[in-house]
Amino acid sequence: MRQYDPSKPLIYTHIPKCAGSSVVRLLRHWFGDQYHKLNQDEHRDIILPRVETRDAKGNWLENVRCIHGHFNHGRGYGLPYFYPELDQYFSILRDPFDLAVSMYFFAKGRSREGRFWFRGEAVDISKQFPNVESYVKSYPYWLFDHLPQDVTLENYEEKIRSRFIYIGIFEDLQTTIDNLGRVLGKASASLPHVNVSTYDEPIPERLREGFYADYPLLKKVYDLAVDTYRLDGYRFPGEGIPAIPPEGTGAIESG
């Protein structure tokens, strides 16, 4: 992966259901007022805003060092084109099959409560996807929409390594948080995982291999993250800033 340059803004491309909601507090602690979380509003169909990164002379703005968002090509604000001037990212990934299953149950639970919104409307996904198998077999390709759009099966490793300073994995979240802090020269924190989705249907394991075969790029990118997230042989920056106080330790959410 590329070396982090703290003099330039950094993008956190937040993949849904990969613990990003719980990482917010950590990023706020690490970057303070230099951290900017961008939010699209699905209730009113307001797309992602954009924070400027340079002044009138082309210099990096001192108050912008970390930009966090769901950079979603499907909504018209994907990477790299939404921030073409930025070339260093980080993210947390999850096994793509498990991620799709988690999103199905998350959306199903929200739909039952009338709280699953898309483009200004409350949506009931059960009308389109009556069970987990129907969702997995006709999976909307939203995960790819959150990856840089010039990534292909032929070039994914070169593109990922040239842009990302770090990619962690949801399945080993504490190691991910520890190593992300080391890459950034920041202190880590203990963030125990709490699974917030309720799984109320059986998940046929036979669907997994079919999903990998249908979406090989997602599996390749995830496998690259698995191979690199431990940072074997990486040369780390300094010790970082003081740790988050123990009383502020929060629970990890899968969002």
C-alpha positions as CSV (number, residue, x, y, z in Angstrom):
1,M,0.0,0.0,0.0
2,R,1.1,3.6,-0.5
3,Q,2.7,5.6,2.3
4,Y,0.5,8.1,4.1
5,D,1.3,11.8,3.5
6,P,-0.1,13.8,6.5
7,S,0.3,17.0,4.6
8,K,-2.5,16.1,2.2
9,P,-6.2,15.2,2.8
10,L,-7.1,11.6,3.3
11,I,-10.4,9.9,2.1
12,Y,-12.2,7.3,4.3
13,T,-14.4,5.5,1.8
14,H,-17.0,4.0,4.1
15,I,-18.5,0.8,2.9
16,P,-21.9,0.2,4.4
17,K,-22.1,-2.5,7.2
18,C,-18.4,-2.4,7.8
19,A,-18.2,-0.7,11.2
20,G,-17.9,2.8,9.8
21,S,-20.5,4.2,12.2
22,S,-18.3,3.2,15.1
23,V,-15.1,4.5,13.6
24,V,-16.5,8.1,13.6
25,R,-15.6,8.9,17.1
26,L,-12.1,7.6,16.6
27,L,-11.6,9.7,13.5
28,R,-12.9,12.8,15.3
29,H,-10.4,12.2,18.1
30,W,-7.6,11.7,15.7
31,F,-8.3,14.6,13.4
32,G,-10.3,17.0,15.5
33,D,-11.7,19.9,13.4
34,Q,-9.7,18.6,10.4
35,Y,-12.2,15.7,10.1
36,H,-15.2,16.1,7.9
37,K,-18.1,13.6,7.7
38,L,-20.2,14.0,4.6
39,N,-23.8,12.9,4.8
40,Q,-26.3,12.3,2.1
41,D,-30.0,12.6,3.2
42,E,-32.1,9.7,1.9
43,H,-35.2,11.1,3.6
44,R,-35.1,14.2,1.3
45,D,-33.0,12.7,-1.5
46,I,-30.2,15.2,-0.9
47,I,-26.9,13.9,-2.4
48,L,-23.5,13.9,-0.8
49,P,-22.1,17.4,-0.3
50,R,-18.5,18.2,-1.1
51,V,-15.9,19.8,1.1
52,E,-13.3,21.8,-0.8
53,T,-9.7,20.8,-0.2
54,R,-7.6,23.6,-1.7
55,D,-7.5,27.4,-1.3
56,A,-7.6,29.9,-4.2
57,K,-3.8,29.4,-4.8
58,G,-4.1,25.6,-5.0
59,N,-2.7,25.0,-1.5
60,W,-4.1,22.2,0.7
61,L,-6.5,23.7,3.3
62,E,-5.1,23.2,6.8
63,N,-8.5,22.4,8.3
64,V,-9.2,19.5,5.9
65,R,-7.2,16.3,6.6
66,C,-9.8,13.5,6.7
67,I,-13.0,13.3,4.6
68,H,-15.4,10.5,5.4
69,G,-18.3,9.5,3.3
70,H,-20.3,6.8,1.4
71,F,-18.8,7.6,-1.9
72,N,-21.4,5.9,-4.1
73,H,-21.1,5.9,-7.9
74,G,-24.7,4.7,-8.1
75,R,-25.8,8.1,-6.7
76,G,-23.3,10.1,-8.9
77,Y,-20.6,10.7,-6.3
78,G,-18.1,7.9,-6.7
79,L,-14.4,7.7,-6.6
80,P,-12.0,8.8,-8.0
81,Y,-14.0,11.4,-9.9
82,F,-15.8,13.0,-6.9
83,Y,-12.4,14.0,-5.5
84,P,-10.0,13.8,-8.4
85,E,-7.4,15.8,-6.6
86,L,-7.0,13.3,-3.8
87,D,-5.0,10.1,-4.2
88,Q,-4.8,8.6,-0.7
89,Y,-7.7,6.5,0.7
90,F,-8.4,4.0,3.5
91,S,-11.3,1.7,4.1
92,I,-12.6,-1.3,6.0
93,L,-13.9,-4.3,4.0
94,R,-15.9,-7.4,4.9
95,D,-16.3,-10.7,3.2
96,P,-18.6,-9.6,0.3
97,F,-21.0,-12.4,0.7
98,D,-21.4,-11.8,4.5
99,L,-21.7,-8.1,3.8
100,A,-24.5,-8.6,1.3
101,V,-26.3,-10.9,3.7
102,S,-25.9,-8.3,6.5
103,M,-27.2,-5.5,4.3
104,Y,-30.3,-7.6,3.5
105,F,-31.2,-8.2,7.1
106,F,-30.4,-4.6,8.0
107,A,-32.7,-3.3,5.2
108,K,-35.4,-5.9,6.1
109,G,-35.4,-4.8,9.7
110,R,-35.6,-1.2,8.8
111,S,-38.3,-1.8,6.2
112,R,-40.5,-3.5,8.8
113,E,-40.3,-0.3,10.9
114,G,-40.9,2.0,8.0
115,R,-37.3,3.4,8.4
116,F,-35.6,2.2,5.3
117,W,-35.4,5.3,3.0
118,F,-34.1,5.5,-0.5
119,R,-34.2,8.7,-2.7
120,G,-36.8,10.4,-0.5
121,E,-39.2,7.4,-0.1
122,A,-39.7,4.8,2.6
123,V,-39.0,1.4,0.9
124,D,-40.1,-2.1,1.7
125,I,-37.5,-4.4,0.3
126,S,-39.6,-7.5,0.9
127,K,-41.6,-6.7,-2.2
128,Q,-38.6,-7.1,-4.3
129,F,-36.6,-9.5,-2.1
130,P,-38.9,-11.9,-0.2
131,N,-36.0,-13.8,1.3
132,V,-32.2,-13.7,1.7
133,E,-31.7,-16.1,-1.2
134,S,-33.6,-13.8,-3.6
135,Y,-31.4,-10.9,-2.5
136,V,-28.1,-12.7,-2.9
137,K,-29.0,-14.2,-6.3
138,S,-30.1,-10.9,-7.7
139,Y,-27.8,-8.7,-5.6
140,P,-27.8,-5.0,-6.5
141,Y,-24.2,-4.2,-7.2
142,W,-24.0,-1.4,-4.6
143,L,-20.7,-2.7,-3.1
144,F,-18.8,-2.1,-6.3
145,D,-20.4,1.4,-6.5
146,H,-18.4,2.2,-3.3
147,L,-15.0,1.2,-4.8
148,P,-13.0,3.3,-7.2
149,Q,-14.7,3.0,-10.5
150,D,-11.6,2.4,-12.6
151,V,-10.8,-0.9,-10.7
152,T,-11.1,-4.0,-12.8
153,L,-10.2,-7.7,-12.5
154,E,-7.1,-6.9,-14.6
155,N,-5.8,-3.9,-12.6
156,Y,-7.4,-4.1,-9.1
157,E,-4.1,-4.8,-7.2
158,E,-2.2,-2.0,-8.9
159,K,-5.1,0.5,-8.4
160,I,-5.7,-0.5,-4.8
161,R,-2.0,-0.4,-3.8
162,S,-1.4,2.9,-5.5
163,R,-4.3,4.7,-3.8
164,F,-5.0,3.1,-0.4
165,I,-2.7,3.7,2.5
166,Y,-4.6,0.9,4.4
167,I,-7.5,-1.5,4.0
168,G,-8.6,-3.3,7.2
169,I,-11.1,-6.1,7.6
170,F,-14.3,-6.2,9.6
171,E,-13.6,-9.8,10.8
172,D,-10.5,-8.7,12.7
173,L,-11.6,-5.2,13.7
174,Q,-9.3,-4.6,16.6
175,T,-6.2,-5.5,14.7
176,T,-7.6,-3.2,11.9
177,I,-8.0,-0.3,14.2
178,D,-4.6,-0.8,15.8
179,N,-2.8,-1.0,12.4
180,L,-4.8,2.0,11.0
181,G,-3.6,4.0,13.9
182,R,0.0,2.9,13.4
183,V,-0.2,3.8,9.7
184,L,-1.5,7.3,10.5
185,G,0.8,7.8,13.5
186,K,-2.2,7.9,15.9
187,A,-3.0,6.0,19.1
188,S,-5.5,3.1,18.9
189,A,-8.5,2.4,21.1
190,S,-10.4,-0.7,22.2
191,L,-13.7,-0.9,20.3
192,P,-15.6,-4.1,21.1
193,H,-17.9,-5.3,18.3
194,V,-21.6,-5.4,18.6
195,N,-23.6,-7.0,15.8
196,V,-26.7,-4.7,15.3
197,S,-28.4,-6.8,12.6
198,T,-31.0,-9.5,13.5
199,Y,-30.7,-12.6,11.3
200,D,-34.2,-14.2,11.3
201,E,-33.8,-16.6,8.4
202,P,-31.4,-19.5,7.6
203,I,-28.6,-18.6,5.3
204,P,-28.0,-21.4,2.8
205,E,-24.2,-21.8,2.7
206,R,-24.4,-23.1,-0.9
207,L,-25.1,-19.5,-1.9
208,R,-21.6,-18.3,-0.9
209,E,-19.6,-19.9,-3.7
210,G,-22.2,-18.9,-6.3
211,F,-21.9,-15.3,-5.1
212,Y,-18.1,-15.4,-5.3
213,A,-18.4,-16.8,-8.9
214,D,-20.9,-14.1,-9.9
215,Y,-18.9,-11.2,-8.3
216,P,-15.2,-12.2,-8.6
217,L,-13.8,-8.6,-8.4
218,L,-15.4,-8.1,-4.9
219,K,-13.8,-11.3,-3.7
220,K,-10.4,-10.4,-5.2
221,V,-10.4,-7.0,-3.5
222,Y,-11.4,-8.5,-0.2
223,D,-8.7,-11.2,-0.4
224,L,-6.1,-8.5,-1.1
225,A,-7.2,-6.7,2.1
226,V,-7.0,-10.0,4.0
227,D,-3.4,-10.5,2.7
228,T,-2.2,-7.0,3.6
229,Y,-4.1,-5.7,6.6
230,R,-1.7,-7.1,9.2
231,L,1.0,-4.9,7.6
232,D,3.8,-7.5,7.8
233,G,7.1,-5.7,7.1
234,Y,5.5,-2.2,7.1
235,R,7.6,0.7,8.4
236,F,5.4,2.7,10.9
237,P,5.5,6.4,11.7
238,G,5.8,7.8,15.2
239,E,3.9,6.8,18.3
240,G,1.0,9.2,17.7
241,I,-1.3,11.2,19.9
242,P,-2.5,10.3,23.4
243,A,-5.0,7.5,23.6
244,I,-8.7,8.0,23.9
245,P,-9.7,8.0,27.6
246,P,-10.9,4.5,28.7
247,E,-14.4,5.9,29.8
248,G,-15.0,6.9,26.2
249,T,-14.6,3.4,24.8
250,G,-17.5,2.7,22.5
251,A,-19.1,-0.4,21.1
252,I,-18.6,-1.2,17.4
253,E,-21.6,-1.0,15.2
254,S,-21.6,-2.9,11.9
255,G,-22.9,0.2,10.0
